[in-house]
Amino acid sequence: MSLNVKASLGLLFLALAMALCVFIAAGTVRYWQGWLFLAVFFASGVSQTLYGMKNDPALLERRLAGGPTAERSSTQRTIMVFVSLGFIALLVVPALGWRLGWGALPLAAVVAGNALIVIGFYITFLAFRENTFAAANVDIFAGQRVVSSGPYAVVRHPQYAGALFYLVGIPLALGSWWGLLVIAAMCPFLIWRLRDEERVLSEGLPGYAQYRNRVRWRLIPGIY
């Protein structure tokens, strides 16, 4: 199976799985916030995938190797199990809240949530464009070097920064505040992941320890 076909099938499977989570939890397909969210999310995802197909197949291949089973260390496998469960909850809880009438957000908040998703994907795209070794799993690859340009000159983990934008955007796009509680539960695991990734890179990637000293902030300038 070619890389492009594998990537396309992976996107299709993810779209179907996410749609099932959203609409089963909502109890109906007459949930316009769900349709709008899926359209925005996958338009952004398809754009990134097309970029990888055309400009950086090696990056695309590294991005396809994600999830708990792709991790080499038991620590990262454990982290990714909880992060994956958290992502599912991030889809289910807002849709369930909409179904049960726990309080719907106004149109402006839904639009803002979708805008955050687009911004988040754009930030991760800038990271991927700058760093072909931005894999979906924590590892060090042959020929890998420290990247300190572009968004990496601002924060050490711009792909996580972008992910934070679209994770916050998801519950808003789905019309519910309740998913923000899921993000609060996910944050310790995301921080654990990036700190463990820094340990791996500092120990195995020449120059990374010096890069850490030059770029102070991990995720959010001025905060963390």
Residue frames relative to the residue before (quaternion, step in Angstrom):
aa qw qx qy qz dx dy dz
M 1.0000 0.0000 0.0000 0.0000 0.00 0.00 0.00
S 0.4289 -0.7142 0.4879 0.2607 3.59 -0.79 0.98
L 0.6528 -0.5286 0.3768 0.3904 3.54 -1.26 0.48
N 0.6655 0.5145 -0.3117 0.4419 3.59 0.92 -0.87
V 0.6471 0.4996 -0.3163 0.4812 3.57 1.01 -0.80
K 0.6404 0.5276 -0.3202 0.4571 3.56 0.98 -0.85
A 0.6649 0.4953 -0.3024 0.4702 3.58 0.96 -0.87
S 0.6547 0.5183 -0.3115 0.4536 3.59 0.96 -0.83
L 0.6647 0.4881 -0.2988 0.4802 3.57 0.96 -0.86
G 0.6230 0.5423 -0.3385 0.4508 3.57 1.05 -0.73
L 0.6513 0.5033 -0.3078 0.4772 3.58 1.00 -0.82
L 0.6503 0.5190 -0.3146 0.4569 3.56 0.97 -0.87
F 0.6529 0.5050 -0.3141 0.4690 3.58 0.93 -0.87
L 0.6556 0.5090 -0.3149 0.4603 3.59 0.94 -0.88
A 0.6410 0.5296 -0.3237 0.4515 3.58 0.98 -0.85
L 0.6707 0.4905 -0.3000 0.4686 3.58 0.92 -0.88
A 0.6593 0.5117 -0.3106 0.4549 3.57 0.93 -0.89
M 0.6762 0.4825 -0.2990 0.4696 3.59 0.93 -0.87
A 0.6332 0.5283 -0.3314 0.4584 3.59 1.01 -0.79
L 0.6406 0.5154 -0.3258 0.4669 3.59 0.98 -0.79
C 0.6422 0.5210 -0.3292 0.4559 3.59 0.93 -0.88
V 0.6978 0.4894 -0.2775 0.4434 3.56 0.84 -1.00
F 0.7853 0.3818 -0.2093 0.4403 3.58 0.62 -1.09
I 0.5879 0.5253 -0.3857 0.4791 3.60 1.13 -0.41
A 0.6599 0.4934 -0.3104 0.4740 3.59 0.96 -0.84
A 0.6768 0.4849 -0.2936 0.4697 3.59 1.01 -0.78
G 0.3746 -0.7587 0.4592 0.2705 3.58 1.20 -0.49
T 0.7715 0.1827 -0.1220 0.5971 3.57 1.27 0.21
V 0.4070 -0.6667 0.5507 0.2942 3.54 -1.28 0.33
R 0.5646 0.5761 -0.3852 0.4482 3.59 1.30 -0.03
Y 0.4024 0.6696 -0.4701 0.4107 3.50 0.76 1.21
W 0.1939 -0.8541 0.4681 0.1176 3.54 0.33 1.28
Q 0.5830 0.5743 -0.3804 0.4308 3.59 1.12 -0.59
G 0.6419 0.5296 -0.3184 0.4540 3.58 1.07 -0.78
W 0.6656 0.4977 -0.3031 0.4662 3.58 0.93 -0.87
L 0.6607 0.5005 -0.3136 0.4633 3.58 0.92 -0.86
F 0.6376 0.5303 -0.3229 0.4561 3.57 0.95 -0.87
L 0.6834 0.4847 -0.2976 0.4577 3.60 0.80 -0.98
A 0.6363 0.5278 -0.3345 0.4524 3.59 0.99 -0.77
V 0.6849 0.4734 -0.2856 0.4746 3.60 0.89 -0.92
F 0.6612 0.5242 -0.3120 0.4367 3.56 0.88 -0.95
F 0.7608 0.3910 -0.2238 0.4671 3.57 0.78 -0.96
A 0.5438 0.5537 -0.4169 0.4732 3.60 1.16 -0.27
S 0.6548 0.4945 -0.3013 0.4856 3.57 1.02 -0.80
G 0.6744 0.5014 -0.2944 0.4551 3.57 0.93 -0.90
V 0.6397 0.5147 -0.3221 0.4713 3.58 1.00 -0.79
S 0.6269 0.5408 -0.3411 0.4452 3.59 0.97 -0.79
Q 0.6589 0.4930 -0.3079 0.4774 3.58 0.95 -0.86
T 0.6603 0.5158 -0.3098 0.4495 3.56 0.94 -0.86
L 0.6485 0.5108 -0.3155 0.4680 3.58 0.96 -0.83
Y 0.6074 0.5371 -0.3506 0.4687 3.58 1.07 -0.69
G 0.6726 0.4992 -0.2980 0.4578 3.57 0.91 -0.90
M 0.6329 0.5399 -0.3288 0.4470 3.56 0.99 -0.83
K 0.7507 0.4227 -0.2144 0.4602 3.55 0.89 -0.97
N 0.8337 0.2884 -0.0908 0.4621 3.56 0.84 -1.02
D 0.8278 0.0623 0.0072 0.5576 3.61 1.03 -0.62
P 0.1121 -0.8300 0.5441 0.0496 3.61 0.35 1.20
A 0.6084 0.5595 -0.3645 0.4289 3.61 1.05 -0.66
L 0.6423 0.5005 -0.3168 0.4864 3.57 1.00 -0.80
L 0.6378 0.5326 -0.3323 0.4462 3.58 0.92 -0.89
E 0.6567 0.5075 -0.3144 0.4608 3.57 0.94 -0.85
R 0.6561 0.4980 -0.3123 0.4732 3.58 0.99 -0.78
R 0.6572 0.5123 -0.3145 0.4546 3.59 1.04 -0.72
L 0.6262 0.5464 -0.3421 0.4385 3.59 1.13 -0.54
A 0.6651 0.4829 -0.2993 0.4846 3.58 1.17 -0.55
G 0.3243 0.7556 -0.5013 0.2692 3.56 0.39 1.24
G 0.6027 0.5731 -0.4208 0.3623 3.54 -1.33 0.11
P 0.7352 -0.4488 0.2785 0.4249 3.58 -1.26 0.28
T 0.6985 0.4927 -0.2950 0.4270 3.61 0.86 -0.87
A 0.6366 0.5416 -0.3312 0.4378 3.61 1.21 -0.37
E 0.5961 0.5894 -0.3609 0.4087 3.57 1.23 -0.30
R 0.4292 -0.7190 0.4949 0.2322 3.55 -1.04 0.82
S 0.7460 0.3823 -0.2234 0.4974 3.59 1.01 -0.75
S 0.5633 -0.6065 0.4427 0.3447 3.56 -1.12 0.67
T 0.5924 0.5737 -0.3649 0.4322 3.58 1.10 -0.65
Q 0.7076 0.4464 -0.2670 0.4783 3.56 0.82 -0.98
R 0.6034 0.5410 -0.3713 0.4532 3.61 1.05 -0.59
T 0.6494 0.5114 -0.3112 0.4689 3.57 0.98 -0.85
I 0.6445 0.5254 -0.3166 0.4565 3.57 0.93 -0.92
M 0.7139 0.4741 -0.2684 0.4399 3.56 0.81 -1.01
V 0.5514 0.5708 -0.4027 0.4560 3.61 1.15 -0.41
F 0.7097 0.4483 -0.2642 0.4749 3.58 0.84 -0.97
V 0.6297 0.5206 -0.3399 0.4658 3.60 1.03 -0.72
S 0.6515 0.5118 -0.3164 0.4621 3.60 0.98 -0.83
L 0.6458 0.4970 -0.3172 0.4851 3.58 0.98 -0.81
G 0.6362 0.5331 -0.3245 0.4536 3.56 1.04 -0.77
F 0.6450 0.5185 -0.3285 0.4552 3.59 0.99 -0.79
I 0.6251 0.5197 -0.3360 0.4756 3.59 1.02 -0.76
A 0.6606 0.5032 -0.3029 0.4676 3.57 0.95 -0.90
L 0.6163 0.5662 -0.3394 0.4295 3.56 1.11 -0.68
L 0.6663 0.4500 -0.2905 0.5189 3.58 1.24 -0.44
V 0.7111 0.4935 -0.2620 0.4268 3.55 0.88 -0.98
V 0.6787 0.5282 -0.3143 0.4020 3.59 0.79 -0.99
P 0.6861 0.4545 -0.3202 0.4693 3.67 0.78 -0.81
A 0.6549 0.5054 -0.3208 0.4612 3.60 0.97 -0.81
L 0.6427 0.5052 -0.3153 0.4819 3.57 1.04 -0.75
G 0.6299 0.5323 -0.3260 0.4622 3.56 1.06 -0.76
W 0.6302 0.5150 -0.3251 0.4816 3.58 1.06 -0.76
R 0.6562 0.5243 -0.3080 0.4468 3.59 0.96 -0.88
L 0.7612 0.3887 -0.1946 0.4813 3.57 0.94 -0.91
G 0.4803 -0.7082 0.4154 0.3084 3.55 1.29 0.07
W 0.2578 0.7956 -0.5089 0.2042 3.57 1.01 0.79
G 0.6996 -0.4126 0.2664 0.5190 3.58 1.25 0.03
A 0.1563 -0.8076 0.5659 0.0554 3.55 -0.52 1.20
L 0.4407 -0.6906 0.5117 0.2589 3.55 -1.07 0.76
P 0.5547 -0.6048 0.4458 0.3575 3.60 -1.13 0.52
L 0.7123 -0.4639 0.3272 0.4128 3.52 -1.31 0.36
A 0.6320 0.5558 -0.3401 0.4195 3.59 0.94 -0.84
A 0.6606 0.4948 -0.3077 0.4733 3.60 1.01 -0.79
V 0.6257 0.5296 -0.3351 0.4644 3.59 1.04 -0.74
V 0.6507 0.5030 -0.3044 0.4805 3.58 0.97 -0.88
A 0.6470 0.5176 -0.3155 0.4625 3.58 0.97 -0.87
G 0.6361 0.5327 -0.3287 0.4512 3.58 1.01 -0.78
N 0.6682 0.4809 -0.3006 0.4815 3.58 0.93 -0.84
A 0.6155 0.5340 -0.3442 0.4664 3.59 1.09 -0.67
L 0.6339 0.5226 -0.3261 0.4678 3.59 1.02 -0.78
I 0.6137 0.5434 -0.3450 0.4572 3.58 1.05 -0.71
V 0.6656 0.4947 -0.2961 0.4738 3.58 0.91 -0.93
I 0.6491 0.5107 -0.3144 0.4680 3.59 0.94 -0.88
G 0.6555 0.5245 -0.3094 0.4467 3.57 0.93 -0.89
F 0.6644 0.4844 -0.3035 0.4814 3.56 0.94 -0.86
Y 0.6374 0.5268 -0.3395 0.4482 3.59 1.02 -0.71
I 0.6394 0.5156 -0.3248 0.4689 3.59 0.99 -0.80
T 0.6659 0.4755 -0.3122 0.4828 3.60 0.92 -0.81
F 0.6013 0.5464 -0.3610 0.4577 3.59 1.07 -0.63
L 0.6383 0.5187 -0.3296 0.4636 3.61 0.95 -0.83
A 0.6450 0.5077 -0.3196 0.4734 3.58 1.03 -0.77
F 0.6748 0.4897 -0.3016 0.4624 3.60 0.90 -0.89
R 0.6387 0.5311 -0.3319 0.4470 3.59 1.00 -0.77
E 0.6975 0.4703 -0.2593 0.4745 3.55 1.09 -0.77
N 0.8140 0.2061 -0.0447 0.5413 3.56 1.03 -0.84
T 0.2596 -0.7997 0.5269 0.1244 3.56 -0.25 1.27
F 0.6693 0.4942 -0.2987 0.4676 3.59 1.26 -0.31
A 0.4031 0.7125 -0.4773 0.3194 3.60 1.24 0.34
A 0.0264 -0.8508 0.5240 -0.0312 3.57 0.48 1.24
A 0.5574 -0.6016 0.4572 0.3440 3.55 -1.30 0.28
N 0.7263 0.3239 -0.2243 0.5632 3.58 1.26 -0.24
V 0.5265 -0.6295 0.4711 0.3235 3.56 -1.24 0.46
D 0.3219 0.7166 -0.5510 0.2816 3.55 -0.49 1.24
I 0.3045 -0.6964 0.6074 0.2312 3.54 -1.37 0.15
F 0.2150 -0.8151 0.5341 0.0642 3.53 -0.76 1.13
A 0.6350 -0.5235 0.4087 0.3945 3.54 -1.26 0.48
G 0.8153 0.2284 -0.1870 0.4983 3.56 -0.87 0.98
Q 0.4558 0.7016 -0.4515 0.3100 3.59 1.23 -0.07
R 0.0760 -0.7804 0.6202 0.0230 3.54 -1.10 0.78
V 0.5856 -0.5565 0.4498 0.3809 3.53 -1.29 0.30
V 0.1750 -0.7609 0.6184 0.0899 3.57 -0.94 0.94
S 0.0010 0.8237 -0.5652 0.0456 3.56 -0.72 1.09
S 0.5649 0.5882 -0.3838 0.4332 3.58 1.24 0.34
G 0.7508 0.3655 -0.2707 0.4789 3.56 -1.31 0.14
P 0.8240 -0.1681 0.1240 0.5267 3.61 -0.94 -0.79
Y 0.5806 0.5889 -0.3716 0.4219 3.60 1.22 -0.41
A 0.5888 0.5470 -0.3742 0.4627 3.59 1.25 -0.17
V 0.6793 0.4791 -0.2725 0.4845 3.57 1.27 -0.35
V 0.7797 -0.0346 0.0492 0.6233 3.57 0.92 -0.99
R 0.5537 -0.6472 0.4171 0.3171 3.56 -1.14 0.60
H 0.7864 0.2342 -0.1215 0.5585 3.60 1.16 -0.48
P 0.0307 -0.8476 0.5295 0.0179 3.63 0.52 1.09
Q 0.6058 0.5497 -0.3820 0.4300 3.61 1.09 -0.53
Y 0.6449 0.4851 -0.3221 0.4950 3.60 1.08 -0.62
A 0.6047 0.5499 -0.3529 0.4555 3.59 1.08 -0.70
G 0.6555 0.4980 -0.3050 0.4789 3.57 0.97 -0.86
A 0.6394 0.5288 -0.3228 0.4553 3.56 0.99 -0.86
L 0.6196 0.5481 -0.3477 0.4414 3.58 1.03 -0.73
F 0.6162 0.5432 -0.3414 0.4569 3.58 1.03 -0.76
Y 0.7615 0.3835 -0.2508 0.4584 3.59 0.65 -1.00
L 0.5730 0.5590 -0.3986 0.4476 3.60 1.14 -0.37
V 0.6505 0.4849 -0.3112 0.4949 3.59 0.99 -0.79
G 0.6562 0.5437 -0.3067 0.4240 3.56 1.05 -0.77
I 0.5923 0.6249 -0.3723 0.3466 3.59 1.02 -0.74
P 0.7185 0.4176 -0.3039 0.4658 3.68 0.61 -0.91
L 0.6183 0.5278 -0.3565 0.4604 3.60 1.06 -0.64
A 0.6519 0.5132 -0.3137 0.4618 3.58 0.95 -0.88
L 0.6984 0.4475 -0.2616 0.4935 3.58 1.11 -0.66
G 0.5630 -0.6800 0.3437 0.3200 3.56 1.30 0.24
S 0.6991 0.4406 -0.2724 0.4928 3.60 1.13 0.49
W 0.4244 -0.6833 0.5377 0.2527 3.54 -1.11 0.78
W 0.5612 0.6747 -0.3840 0.2870 3.58 1.08 -0.68
G 0.6122 0.5717 -0.3537 0.4162 3.58 1.09 -0.60
L 0.5451 0.6122 -0.4080 0.4020 3.59 1.18 -0.36
L 0.5863 0.5557 -0.3668 0.4615 3.59 1.18 -0.49
V 0.6126 0.5378 -0.3419 0.4676 3.57 1.11 -0.68
I 0.6395 0.5192 -0.3287 0.4620 3.59 0.97 -0.83
A 0.6218 0.5407 -0.3391 0.4538 3.58 0.99 -0.79
A 0.6719 0.4806 -0.2908 0.4828 3.58 1.06 -0.76
M 0.6672 0.5114 -0.2985 0.4519 3.59 1.12 -0.65
C 0.5694 0.6631 -0.3748 0.3094 3.58 1.03 -0.78
P 0.6485 0.5082 -0.3590 0.4386 3.67 0.83 -0.74
F 0.6645 0.4945 -0.3097 0.4668 3.60 1.02 -0.72
L 0.6344 0.5148 -0.3321 0.4714 3.59 1.05 -0.70
I 0.6516 0.4925 -0.3128 0.4848 3.59 1.01 -0.79
W 0.6124 0.5389 -0.3361 0.4707 3.58 1.02 -0.80
R 0.6588 0.5231 -0.3082 0.4442 3.56 0.94 -0.90
L 0.7243 0.4344 -0.2810 0.4558 3.59 0.71 -0.97
R 0.6249 0.5222 -0.3496 0.4633 3.62 1.07 -0.58
D 0.6532 0.4858 -0.3160 0.4873 3.59 1.01 -0.75
E 0.6164 0.5359 -0.3415 0.4651 3.58 1.07 -0.72
E 0.6372 0.5193 -0.3283 0.4653 3.59 0.99 -0.75
R 0.6197 0.5346 -0.3457 0.4591 3.58 1.03 -0.72
V 0.6577 0.5109 -0.3053 0.4617 3.58 0.93 -0.93
L 0.6932 0.4757 -0.2821 0.4622 3.58 0.88 -0.94
S 0.6419 0.5268 -0.3284 0.4501 3.59 0.98 -0.76
E 0.7001 0.4659 -0.2653 0.4716 3.56 1.04 -0.78
G 0.8341 0.2897 -0.1110 0.4561 3.59 0.97 -0.77
L 0.7147 0.4104 -0.2524 0.5071 3.61 1.23 -0.29
P 0.3969 -0.7431 0.4826 0.2394 3.62 -0.40 1.17
G 0.8027 0.2810 -0.2314 0.4724 3.54 -0.92 0.98
Y 0.5382 0.6501 -0.4176 0.3367 3.60 1.17 -0.28
A 0.6172 0.5470 -0.3545 0.4407 3.59 1.00 -0.73
Q 0.6498 0.4956 -0.3114 0.4850 3.60 1.04 -0.75
Y 0.6144 0.5444 -0.3371 0.4610 3.57 1.07 -0.74
R 0.6245 0.5418 -0.3312 0.4546 3.59 0.98 -0.80
N 0.6692 0.4970 -0.3014 0.4630 3.57 1.02 -0.76
R 0.6719 0.4989 -0.2967 0.4599 3.59 1.11 -0.67
V 0.7622 0.2681 -0.1457 0.5709 3.59 0.95 -0.89
R 0.3154 -0.8226 0.4463 0.1569 3.54 -0.20 1.31
W 0.7781 0.4033 -0.1875 0.4437 3.53 0.81 -1.08
R 0.4155 -0.7200 0.5076 0.2266 3.55 -0.99 0.90
L 0.8588 0.1289 0.0426 0.4941 3.53 0.70 -1.18
I 0.8063 0.0657 0.0195 0.5875 3.57 0.82 -1.04
P 0.4275 -0.7224 0.4709 0.2715 3.62 -0.50 1.11
G 0.8251 0.2244 -0.1870 0.4836 3.54 -0.92 0.97
I 0.7370 0.3753 -0.2195 0.5175 3.57 1.25 -0.22
Y 0.8012 -0.1350 0.1421 0.5654 3.60 0.66 -1.10
